[in-house]
Amino acid sequence: MLCLFFGEVSAATEGEFLPKNNHICFFEVGEVDEMTVSSIDVKTKKSKPKKSRSRSRGRVNFETFQEHYDKAMNFYNKKAFLSAARIFEELYPLSIGTPLGDTILFLFADSYFQNRDYQMAAFHFREYVRRYPGTERTELAALNAVKAMYYSSPEYYLDQFITLLAIDEVNLFIQNYPYSKHIEECNEILDALRDKLAKKEMEMVRMYYQTGNFEAAQIIARNFLKTYSSSKYAPEVLSILIRNNFDFARRSVERRKYHRFKDVLDAFEMLQTRYPESNFIAESRKIADEATNQIRRLDERKK
């Protein structure tokens, strides 16, 4: 036998039982499945339907477009660029074909740029140039795409795929805007990107020489001198090539020594001719002199 006490309830929520008087009800536990409590004065309230909140509230649509545009501009002007970018991203699809379309896409790209998310910025600035080729912002968008790619370029010792893409982006800008006031700036960026590639190649020459892979060092050094002859690293590459060729000759079989010592002299002559003021000439001359002595000894052996 189970006893339940029902008392007055001071407060209730919608849908609950609201007993007016105190009652005690006794029933068998086994009768729980079909229970009728007649002694309880039960008053039920029909649940009032809750007011459904508009699903569109807080979302960008045509009705809330201006509200969200103002909000995005407020974030942008306060330099909260990530928050601005999120709203511009939602606004842009709705703005295509309207007078605000190019403005929103430009500010969307610039929000990423200002937030230093340069790869996303480059993507959207390039998209701006493609979609809006004739606006007053087109050249600036193209320039910002160049800068974003430049800032995305990794350190020289990492993979340089992005650097190569950045070089293509600069060349495209120079091709499309040959009389731009930003050409000098673009040339400086181009030099910096090429310098990074040159340094990576120079370090590869050094690595192959230091690990005793003399033939590979020769090949990479010669390719370097064809591609980056005006690089500041060219004299150093030649000095490494001179040492590399000398050590390669000393470790070679007798029949190959002569020509490999001659490679030392050829590299030294190139260093003297192309870079007569180089600090590497004095050290390299000692190696070249020793290579000359070795060639003389080899000539004497042939007699």
Protein Blocks (a to p, Z undefined) as FASTA:
>chain_A
ZZddddddfbdcehiacdfbdcdddddfklmmpccdfkbccddddddddddddfkgopac
fklmmmmmmmmmmmmmnopaklmmmmmmmmmmmmgopaklmmmmmmmmmmmmmnopaklm
mmmmmmmmmmmmmbfklmmmmmmmmmmmmmmpccfklcfklmmmmmmmmmmmmmmmmmbc
klmmmmmmmmmmmmmmmmmmmmmmmmmmmnopaklmmmmmmmmmmmmmmbmklmmmmmmm
mmmmmmmmmmpcfklmmmmmmmmmmmmmmmmmmmmmbcklmmmmmmmmmmmmmmmmmmmm
mZZ
